[in-house]
């Protein structure tokens, strides 16, 4: 599944608003490195730490 640029921006905006909560939950199901890669891809790398 590919997202358009606009869809990616919406997802990135939403996650940036809820990053702390999302990353805690996501790391229960994904490797921490996968969550960090997602943050980098969405331009949220500063919030990944």
FENVENKA-V643085 format. One record per residue. D_CENTER is the distance of its C-alpha to the mean C-alpha in Angstrom with 1 decimal. Layout:
d_center:D_CENTER
d_center:D_CENTER
This chain:
d_center:16.1
d_center:15.4
d_center:13.9
d_center:15.9
d_center:15.0
d_center:15.4
d_center:13.2
d_center:10.3
d_center:11.1
d_center:11.4
d_center:8.0
d_center:6.6
d_center:9.4
d_center:9.0
d_center:5.7
d_center:7.4
d_center:10.4
d_center:9.4
d_center:7.1
d_center:10.1
d_center:10.9
d_center:7.8
d_center:7.5
d_center:11.3
d_center:11.5
d_center:9.2
d_center:11.2
d_center:14.3
d_center:13.7
d_center:11.9
d_center:12.9
d_center:11.4
d_center:11.5
d_center:9.4
d_center:6.5
d_center:7.5
d_center:8.0
d_center:4.7
d_center:4.1
d_center:7.6
d_center:7.7
d_center:6.0
d_center:8.3
d_center:6.6
d_center:8.5
d_center:10.9
d_center:8.9
d_center:8.0
d_center:11.8
